[in-house]
Amino acid sequence: MNLPADPSANRPAADSAEEPLLAGITVVDFTRVLAGPYCTRLLADLGARVIKIERPGEGDEVRYAGLQLDPERTDQSAYFARMNAGKQSIAIDLAQPQGREVALDMVRRADVVVENFSPGVMAKYELDAARLRAMRPELVCCSISGFGQTGPLSSMQAYAHLINAFSGMMDLERGGIAAPRASNLQAADVLAGAHAFGAISAALVRRLRTGRGAYLDVSMLECLVCADDINFPALLNGGAIERQPRVGMVVHPIGDRHVAMQSGGAPHMWTRLVALLGRPELLTDERFDTPGGRRTNWLALKEILGEWLARFESVDKAVETLAGARVPSVPMLTPEELVAHPHMAARQAFPTLPHPTRDDVRVTAPPFHLDGHALRPAGPPPYAIGEHTGSVLADFLGYTPERIAALRAASVVA
């Protein structure tokens, strides 16, 4: 196993001569599972040095979830690799006073601290934002939790599935016709991670101007609610919830495939669609002659559109026809088809990273390009729990070999 101590050494030569946007920023990462690690993965992608603190012997629990990249181990999941590419791993027992001292030494040299424990856990370890910022006022601290750090539900444990149920989104996804179901997409986690990433970046900009740090409290619940575009804005202002299949959006079977199309939302789309259907009478039909009418009578309009789509011999022909009339549509793809699609290859969306026991591992790229160039992860994920413990203690904290040996002997670090 010959991975370098600093994953940033694996960063491929950039097409741009500019240094990474967050070069010189150090993040102490107390996060686990998805929301927090997604946030810190994005920070690492943009050049921050991210030091991930894992529990000795156990590590992040998602190391054990899903496909294992190394058949000889059980802590090498593809899930973990994707969320933690480009980070360093240090294993510290925070339950021991000496472990907390090591963590505090790291914070003294850091710019950002991110955690997504249940509220109160960091205070139990005496590592909460109030203590850390009293010690280092310029520090940017971010807490990600299910319900936020305040309020009567703040202490509740949360996973994306539970937030989806509590938020009303699971009810809305029923479309008024289906039974409630678990969503495959862990939207609350990913949205919270992305919002935290943006807020941390903004806080760093303010710190550059003023020298002030910040404390950011990110709620998965509020991130998910804020992602809704129609129903909550209406409900908050005296309107009603539309408990029906999503208005304006069509998914229709053609053969053994499906086509997805949009029937509204942009200026003149309705008139273009009516012309394409060859149904000019729909323009004066009182059910459909206004946007509000089309919303109210969506089920009837959806049936008309379905009858027209049923005439096509293939999904590809339907998409070609719709695109020719500037009506947005796409074929519905399976994940297997999406991963193999040439568009994703052109965008360099699935880069490969080195792995010590296989040829390589594929992960998702940062979901944005910079200055016209695709970005790659800063390096491979940490293979072993605490893989970089020695180098972080020696190079980053300046500990002597004797002190490191003593911490190892006391099982404070691993």
C-alpha positions in Angstrom: 0.0 0.0 0.0 1.8 3.1 -1.2 -0.6 5.9 -0.9 1.0 9.2 -0.1 0.5 10.9 3.2 -1.3 13.9 1.6 -4.0 13.0 -1.0 -3.5 16.3 -2.7 -0.3 15.0 -4.0 -2.4 12.7 -6.2 -4.2 15.7 -7.8 -3.7 15.4 -11.6 -2.2 18.3 -13.4 -5.0 20.8 -13.9 -5.8 22.1 -17.3 -6.0 25.6 -15.8 -2.9 27.3 -14.4 -4.9 28.6 -11.5 -4.4 27.1 -8.1 -7.4 25.3 -6.5 -10.0 27.8 -5.2 -9.7 26.7 -1.6 -5.9 26.1 -1.6 -4.5 26.8 1.9 -7.7 26.1 3.7 -7.7 23.3 6.3 -10.9 21.5 7.4 -11.2 19.3 10.5 -13.9 16.9 9.5 -15.9 15.3 12.3 -18.6 14.0 9.9 -19.9 10.6 9.0 -22.4 8.9 6.7 -23.6 11.3 4.0 -24.6 14.9 4.7 -21.4 16.0 6.3 -19.0 13.9 4.2 -20.7 15.2 1.0 -20.0 18.8 2.2 -16.4 18.1 3.1 -15.9 16.1 -0.1 -16.8 19.3 -2.1 -14.4 21.4 0.0 -11.7 18.9 -0.7 -12.5 18.9 -4.4 -11.8 22.6 -4.5 -8.4 22.2 -2.9 -9.0 22.4 0.9 -7.0 20.0 3.0 -9.7 17.9 4.7 -8.6 15.8 7.7 -11.3 13.3 8.6 -11.5 12.1 12.2 -12.6 8.5 12.5 -13.3 6.3 15.5 -10.4 3.9 16.0 -11.2 0.4 14.9 -14.7 1.3 13.5 -14.4 4.4 11.4 -17.2 5.9 9.4 -20.1 3.3 9.4 -20.6 3.7 5.6 -17.3 1.9 5.1 -19.3 -1.2 5.6 -22.4 -0.3 3.4 -22.9 -1.6 -0.1 -20.5 -2.8 -2.7 -17.0 -3.6 -1.3 -14.1 -2.6 -3.4 -11.7 -5.0 -1.7 -13.0 -8.6 -1.5 -10.6 -9.3 1.4 -12.0 -6.5 3.6 -15.4 -5.3 4.8 -14.5 -1.6 5.3 -13.9 -0.6 1.6 -17.4 0.3 0.3 -17.8 2.3 -2.9 -20.2 4.5 -0.9 -17.3 5.5 1.4 -14.9 6.0 -1.4 -17.2 8.4 -3.3 -18.0 10.5 -0.2 -14.4 10.7 1.1 -12.2 10.9 -1.9 -9.3 13.4 -1.4 -9.4 13.4 2.4 -6.9 12.3 5.0 -8.0 9.9 7.8 -6.8 10.2 11.4 -8.2 7.8 14.0 -8.7 9.5 17.4 -10.6 8.3 20.5 -12.5 11.4 21.4 -13.8 9.8 24.6 -10.3 10.1 26.1 -9.1 13.5 27.4 -5.8 13.1 25.4 -7.9 12.4 22.3 -9.7 15.7 22.8 -6.4 17.5 23.3 -5.2 16.1 19.9 -8.5 17.3 18.3 -8.1 20.7 19.9 -4.5 21.0 18.6 -5.9 20.3 15.1 -8.6 22.9 15.5 -6.0 25.5 16.5 -4.4 25.1 13.1 -7.6 24.8 11.1 -9.8 27.2 9.3 -13.1 25.2 9.2 -14.7 22.6 11.5 -17.6 20.5 10.2 -19.6 18.0 12.3 -22.9 16.2 11.8 -23.4 14.5 15.2 -26.7 14.7 16.9 -26.9 18.0 18.8 -25.2 17.8 22.1 -22.6 15.2 21.2 -19.8 17.8 20.4 -20.6 19.5 23.7 -20.2 16.2 25.5 -16.7 15.9 24.0 -16.1 19.6 24.9 -15.6 20.3 21.2 -18.7 22.4 20.5 -18.6 25.5 18.5 -18.9 27.9 21.5 -15.8 26.4 23.0 -13.9 26.2 19.8 -14.7 29.8 18.7 -13.8 31.1 22.1 -10.4 29.6 21.6 -10.2 30.6 17.9 -12.6 33.4 17.0 -11.7 33.3 13.3 -12.8 29.7 13.0 -15.7 28.8 10.7 -17.8 26.1 12.4 -20.6 24.2 10.8 -23.1 21.8 12.4 -25.4 19.7 10.1 -28.3 18.0 11.8 -31.7 16.7 11.0 -33.9 19.3 12.7 -31.3 22.0 13.5 -29.5 22.9 16.7 -32.5 24.6 18.3 -36.3 23.9 18.7 -38.2 21.2 20.4 -37.2 18.5 17.9 -33.5 19.3 17.9 -32.4 16.2 19.8 -34.2 13.7 17.6 -32.1 11.4 15.5 -32.6 11.9 11.8 -31.9 10.1 8.5 -32.9 11.3 5.1 -35.8 8.9 4.9 -37.3 10.2 8.2 -36.8 13.8 7.2 -38.6 13.0 3.9 -41.5 11.6 5.8 -41.7 14.4 8.3 -41.2 17.3 5.8 -44.4 16.6 3.9 -42.4 15.6 0.8 -43.3 11.9 1.1 -47.0 12.9 1.1 -46.5 15.2 -1.9 -44.6 12.5 -3.9 -47.8 10.3 -3.7 -49.4 12.6 -6.3 -52.7 12.0 -4.6 -52.9 8.4 -6.0 -50.0 6.3 -4.6 -49.2 4.9 -1.2 -46.4 6.6 0.6 -43.0 5.0 -0.1 -39.4 5.4 0.8 -37.4 7.5 -1.8 -34.3 6.1 -3.4 -32.7 9.5 -3.4 -31.4 10.7 0.0 -32.3 14.2 -0.9 -32.3 15.7 2.6 -28.7 14.6 3.2 -27.3 15.8 -0.2 -29.1 19.1 0.0 -27.9 19.8 3.5 -24.3 18.9 2.5 -24.5 21.2 -0.5 -26.1 24.1 1.5 -23.4 23.7 4.1 -20.7 23.8 1.5 -22.1 27.0 0.1 -22.5 28.6 3.5 -19.0 27.7 4.6 -17.5 29.2 1.4 -19.5 32.4 2.0 -18.3 32.5 5.6 -14.7 32.2 4.4 -15.2 35.2 2.2 -16.5 37.2 5.1 -13.5 36.1 7.2 -11.2 37.3 4.5 -12.8 40.7 4.6 -13.3 41.1 8.4 -11.3 38.4 10.2 -14.5 37.1 11.8 -15.4 33.5 11.9 -18.9 32.0 11.9 -21.1 29.4 13.3 -23.4 27.8 10.8 -26.4 25.6 11.8 -27.7 23.6 8.8 -31.0 21.7 9.1 -31.7 18.8 6.8 -35.5 19.4 7.3 -35.3 23.1 6.3 -33.1 22.3 3.3 -35.6 19.8 2.0 -38.6 22.1 2.5 -36.8 25.0 0.8 -36.3 22.7 -2.3 -40.0 22.7 -3.0 -41.0 25.1 -5.7 -44.8 25.1 -5.8 -46.6 23.8 -2.8 -45.0 25.4 0.2 -45.0 28.9 -1.4 -48.7 28.5 -2.1 -49.5 27.0 1.3 -47.7 29.7 3.2 -49.8 32.4 1.4 -53.3 30.9 1.7 -53.2 28.6 -1.2 -54.0 24.9 -1.4 -51.7 21.9 -1.9 -52.1 20.1 -5.3 -52.4 16.5 -4.4 -52.3 15.1 -7.9 -49.6 13.9 -10.3 -47.2 16.8 -10.9 -48.7 19.3 -13.3 -47.0 19.9 -16.6 -44.7 16.8 -16.4 -45.4 13.7 -18.4 -43.8 10.3 -18.3 -45.3 8.0 -20.9 -44.5 4.4 -22.0 -43.6 3.7 -25.6 -42.8 0.1 -26.2 -40.7 -1.2 -23.3 -39.2 2.3 -22.6 -40.6 5.6 -21.4 -40.3 9.2 -22.6 -40.4 12.2 -20.2 -41.6 15.5 -21.5 -42.4 19.0 -20.2 -45.7 20.6 -21.3 -45.4 24.0 -19.6 -43.2 26.4 -17.7 -41.6 28.5 -20.5 -43.1 31.2 -22.6 -44.9 30.0 -25.8 -44.3 26.3 -24.9 -48.1 25.7 -24.9 -48.6 27.2 -28.3 -45.7 25.2 -29.8 -47.1 22.0 -28.2 -50.6 22.7 -29.6 -49.2 23.2 -33.1 -47.2 20.0 -32.8 -50.3 18.1 -31.7 -52.3 19.5 -34.7 -55.0 20.5 -32.2 -55.6 24.3 -32.7 -58.9 24.1 -30.9 -57.1 23.5 -27.7 -56.0 27.1 -27.7 -59.6 28.3 -27.2 -60.8 25.4 -25.1 -61.8 27.0 -21.8 -60.2 24.2 -19.9 -56.8 24.9 -21.2 -56.7 28.5 -22.5 -54.9 29.8 -19.3 -52.1 28.5 -17.2 -54.5 28.2 -14.3 -57.0 26.3 -16.4 -54.3 23.9 -17.5 -53.3 23.3 -13.9 -56.9 22.7 -12.8 -57.6 20.4 -15.7 -54.2 18.7 -15.8 -55.5 15.1 -15.7 -57.6 15.7 -18.8 -54.7 17.4 -20.6 -52.3 14.6 -19.6 -54.7 12.1 -21.2 -54.7 14.1 -24.5 -50.9 14.2 -24.5 -50.6 10.5 -23.7 -52.9 9.6 -26.6 -50.6 11.7 -28.9 -47.4 10.1 -27.6 -48.9 6.6 -28.0 -48.8 7.1 -31.8 -45.0 7.0 -31.9 -43.2 3.8 -32.7 -40.2 4.5 -30.4 -39.1 6.8 -27.6 -36.2 8.1 -29.8 -38.7 9.2 -32.5 -40.9 10.9 -30.0 -37.9 12.8 -28.5 -36.7 13.8 -32.0 -40.1 15.1 -32.9 -40.6 17.0 -29.7 -37.1 18.5 -29.9 -37.7 19.6 -33.4 -40.7 21.7 -32.1 -38.6 23.0 -29.1 -40.7 21.0 -26.6 -38.3 19.7 -23.9 -38.1 15.9 -23.6 -35.7 13.1 -22.9 -35.7 9.3 -22.9 -36.0 7.9 -19.4 -32.7 6.1 -18.7 -31.7 3.4 -16.3 -28.7 4.0 -14.1 -26.7 1.5 -16.3 -27.6 3.5 -19.4 -26.7 6.8 -17.7 -23.2 5.7 -16.6 -22.4 4.5 -20.1 -23.9 7.6 -21.9 -21.4 9.6 -24.1 -22.6 12.9 -22.6 -21.4 11.8 -19.2 -18.1 10.7 -20.7 -17.7 14.1 -22.4 -18.3 15.9 -19.1 -15.8 13.6 -17.4 -18.4 12.8 -14.8 -17.0 9.6 -13.5 -13.2 9.9 -12.9 -11.1 7.0 -11.8 -8.9 7.1 -8.7 -6.0 4.7 -7.7 -6.8 2.0 -5.2 -4.2 -0.2 -3.4 -5.9 -3.6 -4.2 -7.6 -3.1 -7.6 -6.8 -1.3 -10.8 -8.8 1.7 -9.9 -12.1 2.9 -8.4 -14.6 5.1 -10.2 -16.4 7.9 -8.3 -18.6 10.9 -9.2 -16.8 14.1 -10.1 -17.4 17.4 -8.5 -20.8 18.5 -10.0 -19.4 21.7 -11.6 -16.7 22.7 -14.0 -14.2 25.5 -13.3 -13.0 28.0 -15.9 -14.2 25.6 -18.7 -12.5 22.6 -17.2 -13.8 19.5 -15.5 -12.6 19.1 -11.9 -11.3 15.8 -10.4 -11.3 14.7 -6.8 -8.1 15.8 -4.9 -7.0 12.2 -4.5 -8.1 8.7 -3.5 -10.2 8.0 -0.4 -8.4 6.9 2.8 -7.9 3.1 2.5 -7.4 2.3 6.2 -9.1 3.8 9.2 -6.5 6.3 10.5 -4.3 5.8 7.5 -2.8 9.3 7.8 -2.6 9.4 11.6 1.2 9.4 11.8 1.7 12.0 9.1 -1.0 14.4 10.4 0.4 14.2 13.9 4.0 14.7 12.8 3.7 17.0 9.8 0.6 19.0 10.6 0.8 19.1 14.4 4.5 18.8 14.8 4.4 16.0 17.4 7.6 14.3 18.2 8.0 10.5 17.5 8.0 9.9 21.2 4.7 11.7 21.8 3.1 9.9 18.9 4.3 6.5 20.2 2.9 7.3 23.6 -0.5 8.2 22.1 -0.5 5.0 20.2 0.4 3.0 23.3 -2.5 4.5 25.2 -4.9 3.8 22.3 -5.7 7.5 22.0 -4.9 7.4 18.3 -4.6 4.5 15.9 
